[in-house]
Amino acid sequence: MKKKVLLTLLLSYGIYANTISITGTVVSDNQKYIGARYMGYVKDVYVEIGDKVKREDTLFEMESAEFDILKEQANLALEQSETLVDVYRTRLDEIRREKRLFRNKKYAKDFDFEEWSENLEISAEHAQSMLKAMQTMVKEAAQKVKEISVISHYLEVKAPSNGIIVQKNLHVGDLVMPGFPVMILVDLTHLEIEAQISEADILKVNEGDFVRFEIPSIHYKGHGRIKSIVPSANPMTHTFTIRITFKRKNPKIYPGMYTKIKIEYDPEVLRETTDE
């Protein structure tokens, strides 16, 4: 009986001695910084901090007055070029019709067919060249209309994925500059735990190791796996960052939560190694 108790104590001590205890924070592996592609003033804001959104939900909308003017100008240019195409196409049809009507006058004494035919050919070449030029203008104008339409679409900034708004730095009337994020969207389906491990313990952990963790605030215990060890130590604290993946089985788990982590290791890895 005493031997069994002693063996149990030794095993308990061994498990305790071969466990690293650290703390970490729940983070999102899919955090998106949202901004505008074009400079402009905010017309409407449709979300607040803490709101859950779905992909393609409109987050905010920018003023479109200037873009509306550009769109009208592009549409007008397209309409004018299409009208000119019709004009020169009609002119070519008239020239062909004239050739058929005056063909019987070729041998008339009072009709210079050669001079008339030469002038008609010159008119036909001019009309043909202008028709090609107008057709090119139609293509360019249509492309401009398409570009303006795309820009107008970007005036409504939409959510790139499902998630929750955790930061919002804009209000109606604010001037938004391209390249500057005004919202942060966090995807709650891709959560991980980020922690710091001492340089003295780096030999005891490896990518792929399983760990146990606890989130005290919601009384949650779970298992995870070390996804990565960032190969760059903090020179001030001499610690390495590790990322732990886990399944979010509790909907109350959110980014920023405090976690306690236990990593068991094999003491055999601590044996001294030398290069020979």
Beta strands, then each sheet from edge to edge (+ up, - down):
strand 1: 19-28
strand 2: 31-34
strand 3: 40-45
strand 4: 52-53
strand 5: 58-62
strand 6: 156-158
strand 7: 163-168
strand 8: 175-176
strand 9: 183-186
strand 10: 191-198
strand 11: 210-215
strand 12: 220-229
strand 13: 239-245
strand 14: 258-264
sheet 1: 1+ 10- 13+ 12- 11+ 14- 1+
sheet 2: 2+ 9- 7+ 4-
sheet 3: 6+ 5- 3+ 8-
end
